[in-house]
């Protein structure tokens, strides 16, 4: 049976090449969907602290739509967007030392009070959309799920099984008392934005579009620009009394 690893932060397809370049584990929709074969049963191993809410939703949808049995095993942490992906399993097994964490969607909103009020409503709706994956798996009411999300709930293996987030605890006949987890670390968004906005950003896989020398130049330029921006950020903010709006709204989970 094919095994697909969902490790590291959950990221968009456009960012995957950057993580690959730095040899950092990450999971984008294409890293999962590219391995799916119609009718083939698959094992999904999850150890991820979450990330991009849209990427997590895309992976969840692909797995739920897969014409084959999907077996999920949580080996370390399935937090945030990764917990949503876990809910796509026909069966969900969890290590006794693993955890599931669910919480509210967040974003880096900016603007005046009207913008922030609107963004608050948008996020509340995203929370309801995300809660649907938990409701379908656990059978719990939406109100109970949303309350768990509001409290940022960390579930041990035993609690996850009791509430229906997991079907089975691995090694159940063994005595394991320690439960620990650690969030994954993502590449700073500022670095990703610099590399994505570079004119040299490849439209084909990195190995085809750019050689190592060109990639090093992109990274060096991005780091240099970031240093300059960091040193000048305070002065620029005071003189201009404004901040640059992001080109796209990002939602993290």
N, C-alpha and C positions, 0 to 999 in steps of 0.2 A: 504494500500500500504506500502511495506517495506521501511524503512528509513535507509540509510547508512550514517554514519558520516565520513567525511574526515577532520579531525582536527589535528593540530600539524604538525611537520615536515614530509615530505614524505621520507620514509626510505626503505632500502632493507629488504627482508624477514629475512635474517640472523641476522639483528639487532633488530628485533621486541621484542625478549624475554628480551633484556636489558632494553628497554623502559618500558616494562610491569613490570619488577622487580622494577624499580624506580617509578612506577605508574605515568609515564609521557605520556600524549597523543601523539600519533604518528600514522601514517598511512602507512602501507606497502601493496604491491599488495595482499598478502594473506588475509589481514583483509577485503578487498573489495570482492575479487573473491569468498571467502568462503561463502559469503552471497547471491551470485547470484543464482537464481533459473530460469531455462530455461522457457521463456515465461512469466515471472512475471514482471510487471511494478515496477519500483523502484524510490524512491526519494533520491537524493544525496545532502546532506548539506555540504557545504565547508567553512571552516575557517582555512586556512593554508598559511604559508609564503613560501611554496615550499621545495625543498630539492634535493634528488637524481634524476638525469635526467632519468636514466634507469627505476627506479621504477615508476616515473610519466608516462613514455611512456607505461609501461606494464599495468598500471591501465587504462589509456586512451584507449588502444587497447581493453582491456577486456570489457569496457563499450560500445565502439562503436560496438563490435561484439555481444553484448548481445541481445538475442531474446526477446525483451520486451521494452517498452517505458522507457527512462531514463530522468527523470526530475531533473534538477540541480538548487539548490538555493544557492547563495553566501550570507552568513549571516554576514561575517566580512571582510575577505581578501582572495582573490584567487590570489596569487602571484607566479611567476616563474612556477615550475612544477605543482603547484596546478591550475594555470590558464589553463594549457594544459588539465588537467583532466576535468575542467569545460567545455571545448569545446566539450566534448563527449556527452553533453546533447542534446536530441531532442528539448527541450526547456530549456533556461537558464534564471532564474529570479535572480535579484540582489536587496538586501536591499538598500534603499536610503542612508544609512550610510556606505555602503560597498565600496570596491575598487577592481579593477583588476590591477595587475602589470605584465608587460612583459619586459624581458631584455635578454641579451646575456647569453649563457651558459658559465660557468667558470670552471677552474680546478686548482689543485695545482701542476702545471708542474714544473719539475726540469731537469737540464742537461745543456749541452753546447748550443751554438747558433743554431746548427743544430736541436737538440732535440726541442728547443723552437719554432723554425720556423715551424717544422713539426706539433707540437702541435697546433700552431696557425691555420694551415690549417684544422686540425681535428675539432677544435672548430667551425670554420666557417661553416664546413659541418653540424655539429650538429645543428647550428643555422638555417640552411636551412631546416633540417629535422623537427625541432620543429615548424618552421613557417608554415608548412603544416597544422597543426591542426588549427591555426588561420585563414589561408586562406580558409579552408573548411567551417568554421563557418561564417566568415564575408563576404567572396567574394572579399576581398581586394587583390590587386596584391602583389606578393612576395616582390617586391622592397619596397613597402610602409610598409609592415609588418616588414621587416628587419630594416628599418629606425626607426620605433617605438621601436624595440628591442635595437638598438644601443643607443638610447636616454634614455633607461630605463624609459618607459612610465607608469605613474600612471593614471588610468582612473576612474573618478567618475562614479556613477551609470548612470548619464545622458550621459556622454561621451561614456561609454561602450555600451549603447543602440544605440547611434547615429552611432557608428562605426561598429555595428553588433556583438560585443562580447556578448551582452546580448539581450534577446528578450523582457523582461518585467521588469519594476521597481516595486517592492513591495510597497504597500500602496501609490500608485501614487496620490491618491486624498488627501493625508495628506501633510502638510508643514513640511519638515525636511531639514534643511540647513547645519547641521554639518556633515562633512565627515571626518572620522578618521580611522587610521589603525595602527597596530603594528605587526612587524614580530614575528614569533614564535622562541623559543629558543631550539636548539637541544643539546643533550649530546655531550660534546667535543669529537672530533674524536679520540683523544689519548686514552680516556677511553674506547671507543668502540673497538679500535684495541687491547688493552690489554685483554679485556674480550673475544673477538673473538679468539685471539691467545692462550688463556689458554687451557691447556690439558683437563680441566674439562668442556669446553664448551659443552652443551648438543646437541645431534643430534635429541633428541625427545623434546616435549614440556617441559618447565622448571618444571612444577608441577610433571611430571613423572620422569624425569631424575635426578633432584637434589633436595635435601631438603633445607630448609631455612638456616641451618647452613653452608652447603657447599657453597651456594651462597654468604653468608656473607664473607666467607673466600676468595672467588674469588675477590669480590669487595675490601676487605681490602688489598689484595695483589696488585691489580691493582693500587689503590690509593697510596700505599707505594712506588711502583716502579716508579710511575709518579713523586712523590716528589723527589726521588733520581735523576731521569733523569733531572728534572728541575734544581736542584742545580748543577748538573755536566755538563749540556748541553754546557755552555760557554767554560769550560775547555776542554771538549771532542772535540768540534768543532775546537778549536785552535790547539790542539795537533795532531789531525788526519787530519785536513783540508779537511773534507769530511762529507757528510750527508748521512743517510741511505735512499735508494730509496724505495718508497712504493711498496708493493707487487702487488697491483692492482691500475690501474688508476681510479681515482674518478672524476666524472663530476657532478657539482652542478648547480641547476637551480631554 
